[in-house]
């Protein structure tokens, strides 16, 4: 689905040059994937595991000026390449974009944020627009801030939040990031088991702690973001305990206790790991 959607977008805009880099991890588990355009498609097999590892590897192999990062269960709209090409020409001084994320089955926005139809310059507090399967970086941006932190992402020490880390690093470097509602990505809205919610809270808190340490000038913003998540989870738990009813069902879906545990453990473990790394270079 992922590769096929890019191929379809290429057919829609065949005059815009692109390359498709497919990084498959666990090299001993090669998959038989057929590409309809082998002249622009390259498959790489690597042994090292981790989403950020794979993305960084692809960056080193690419010859392009802009990088679109897609999960293997994500896809793009037919006019994606055309829209991106036009928007890059309009916003030619911008090095980072994100698009609208939609569920491919239900055809509803991934979150209420993606109901918005206006181009938006993002502040740090708008980080939730910048999602893993819905962002674009220029080569200039990567030169300026570096590649993905390989501690973050599926298969890494911290399960996710690699894209939020990139976003905050862009903002710390003074880069503008723009939300483009016409740039359509598709990704299924996931069912969230409790262990996934724990991992999300753990990685997100670790990522914010990292950015508090490295971007002290904006400490208050990161602190506000994490405090807001903790406060909301506590309020929902109180509602579950005292009001019951619909809040019990909400807790079954969102697992607020697991989110809190993951958040606190993520903060503590990142501080411990960071201090240990500094003491033992």
N, C-alpha and C positions, 0 to 999 in steps of 0.2 A: 504493500500500500504506500509506504513512504517513497520508495524509489519511483514507483509508477506515477505518483502524483507530480513529482519533479519532472519526469519525462513528458507528462501531459502539459505541464506549464511551459516546457521547452518547445513543444509543438505549437503552442499558442503564440509564442514569441521566438521563433527560430533564429531571428537575426541578432538576438542578444546573446553574446558568448557566455557560456557557463561551463563548469566542471562539477561532476558528482563524485565525491570521495566517500567510499563506504569502508568504515573501520570495523572489522569483526574481531572481537576479543576471544581468547582461548583458541589459539591457532590450530590446535589439534581437532577442533570441531568445525571444520570447514563446511560451509553451506553452499548448496548449489543454487545460486541466484542468477537469473538470466537478465542481462541488461539489453534493452532495445537499442541503446545508443552507446555501443562499446567505445566509440571514438572519444566520448567525453566522460566515460565512467571508469573509475579505477577502484579495485578492491584491495584492501590491505588486511593482513591477518597478523595480529600481535598477541603475545602471551600475557602481557601485563593487563590487569583488570582495573576498571574504574572509568566512569563516564568522563571525568575531566581528563584522564589520561588519554582516552580515545580522541577527544576533541583537540587536545594539544598536539597529538600526533598528526592529526589531519591538517592542522595549521601549518606544521613544518613541511608538509607535502604539497600544499596548495600553491597555485600561481596566481590566484585571484586577488582583487583589491577589496572585496567584501566577502564576509563569511556568514552563511546562514546555517544555524545549528539546529538539526532536527533529531528528536528521539526516533527510535525505530517504529514506534506505534503512532507517530505523528505524520501529518501530511500537509500539503499546501493547496490553496485554491488554484484553479486553472489559470487565472490572470496574475498569479503571484509575481512572476519574474517581470512582467510588464509594469505592474504597479510599483514594485521596488525600484526598477530602473528610472521611472518617472519621478518618484519621490526623492531619489538620490540627486537627480538633476535640480530639483526645486530646493532641497535642503543640502546644498553642496558643501557646506561647512560643518555638517553634523556627521559624527563618526559612529553613532549608535542609535539603533531604532528598535522598537518592538511593535508587534501587531496585535490584532484581535484574535483571541483563541476561542474556538467554537467546538462543541461536541459534534462529531460527524454523524451520529445516529439520531440524536434528539434535535439537532440543529438549534441548540440554545447556547448562549454564551457560557464559557467555562466558569465565569464568576460575574456578579453584577457590574463590575468595572468595565467589562467588555460590551456592555450595552451602550456605552458612550460613543457618539458618532463624530466627535470633533478631534482634530489633531491637538495634541497636548504636550507641552514641554514638562517633563517630569522633575519633581523635586525629590529629595530623599524620602519623604513621607509617602511618595507614590510608588515605592519599590514593587508593589504587587502587580503592577502592569508588566513588569519585566520578567516574564516567566521562561522556564527552561526551553520549551519548544516554540518559543515565539519571539526570538530576538536575532538581531543582525549587528555585526561589528565590522568596522573597517580595519584594514591592515594597519592604518595609522593609529587607531585606538589601541590595538594590541601591542604595537611598538611602544606606546606611551605607558600603558599600565601593566603589560606583561600578560602571560597566558592564564588559563584557569588554575586556581589553587588545587593541586591534586589531592589535598586532604578532604575535599568536598565533592559530593556527587555520589550517585548509586555505585556501589562497589568500593567506595573509599572509606576512610576512617569515620567521616561524618556523612550520613546517608544522602543528604541533599543540600540545597541552598547555594550551590555553585554559581547559579545565575544571579542571585541577590548579592553575593560577594563581588562578582564582576560589576554589577550596577553601582554598588557603593564605592568601589574603587574608581569607576569612571567619574562619579560625582566628586570624589576627593581630588581627582586630577583636573577638575574644572571643565570636564566634558559635558555638553548638553546631550540629553537622551530624549528622543521624541516618540510618542505613541502615535501610530498610524492606523486608524480604524479600517482603512480599505485594504490593509495588508493582512490577508486572512490565512491563519493557520488552523488546522484541525487536530484535536486531541480528545480522546474519550475522557469523560468526567469519571474519575476513579471511585470505586468503593473503598472506604478508608478503614481497614482493620486496625485494632488498637495498637499492634506493634508498629504499623506504619506511622500512626499519629505520634507515637513515642519517638520514633526515629526522626520525624519531621521536627518536632519540638527540640530534640537534642541537637540536630545539625543547625537549625535556625538560630538557636541561642548561642551555640559555639561560634557561628559566623558573625553574629552581632558583637559578641565579646571580642573577637579578633579585630573588628573594625573600631570598637571603642578604644582598644589598645593602640591601634595604628593611626587613627584619625581623631585625636583628642580634641581638636578644635570643634568638632561636631558631636562631642560626647552626649550632650543633652538630647539630641535627636534619636540616637540609637537607644539611649536609656528609656526615652518615652515610648519607642516602638515595642521594646521588650516588656516594659511595665504595663502597657495597654493589653498585650496578649495575656499576661499573667492575671491582671485584674478581671478581664472578660471571662477567663476560665474559672476563676474563683467564684464570680457572680453566678455563672451557669451551674456550678456545683451546689451553691447555696439554694438556688431555685429548685434544683433536683431534689435536694434533701427536704426542703420545707414546703415547696409548692407541688412537688411531684407532677402528675399528669403529663402534659406534653414535654416537660423538661426532662423527664426520665427517658422519653423516646429520643430527644435531642442528644442526650448524653450517650445513648447507645450508638448514635451515628457519629458523634464528634469526639467521644472519649476524652473528656476534659481532664480527668485525673491523670491519664497517660500523657497528655500534652504538658501538664504541669510538671510531672516527674521528669519527662524528657528535657524540658526547659531548664530546670534547676541542675540536672546532671550535666547537660551540655555546657552550661556556664562554668561549673566546677571543674569538669574534665579539661576544658580548653585552657583554663588558667593553669591547672596542674601541668598539662602537657607543654604549654608555652614556656612556663617557668623552667621546667626540666630541660627543654630544648636550649634555652638561653644559658643554663648552667652547664650544659654538656654539648658544646657546639660540634 
